[in-house]
Amino acid sequence: AQSVTQPDIHITVSEGASLELRCNYSYGATPYLFWYVQSPGQGLQLLLKYFSGDTLVQGIKGFEAEFKRSQSSFNLRKPSVHWSDAAEYFCAVPSGYALNFGKGTSLLVTP
Amino acid sequence: ETGVTQTPRHLVMGMTNKKSLKCEQHLGHNAMYWYKQSAKKPLELMFVYNFKEQTENNSVPSRFSPECPNSSHLFLHLHTLQPEDSALYLCASSQDGLAGLIADTQYFGPGTRLTVL
């Protein structure tokens, strides 16, 4: 089955600093890949998704992600983090009828 | 209401109780899903319904019983649960029940925080 790994459980960044969250996938062919965000007490919201084509994908809230086949990665980036970005971030890949999620990366934003 | 709604948002129950979780989607989708989110574990798919028919049961214990009376509503009936069933239960919907095959985008509700005493 397709799967994703998020190596970082927690990440802390200062407000205004840049952000990169890592996601590695295991799949031979080109996968479909998703990034979701979960704010405290909320469900998951789709940030962006990659199907094919341009390897740099733009999402909502100023996020982008780049698909790199050579590194089996789909890292999420944001040039300047806001305090409201503090949340849990999940990378996901389709599997069967639904999605396989990574374990998530918890983002803490400091003043 | 828009999107995917879930009620109740919080539920505390004893191991001998029977309760139900409700999910409703207002997106005109044809597929609905139940996920379980436990602390320190990835989201686990429980059930998938596509056009009211169950298409996947991910080896879920029988103390969890789903019901999908129509494409807009999904229930999770709970009975004789165990403390380890305490978790956040998330409902999601997508246009078609082929999320794994065509990468159909799933839209999530806010979840029900369940505590089993």
Interface residues (C-beta under 8 A of the other chain):
Chain A: Y32 F34 Y36 G41 Q42 G43 L44 Q45 L46 K49 F51 F90 P94 S95 G96 Y97 A98 L99 N100 F101 G102 K103 G104
Chain B: V4 Q6 A31 Y33 Y35 K40 K41 P42 L43 L45 V48 N50 T55 E56 L90 A92 G97 L98 A99 G100 L101 I102 A103 T105 Q106 Y107 F108 G109 P110 G111
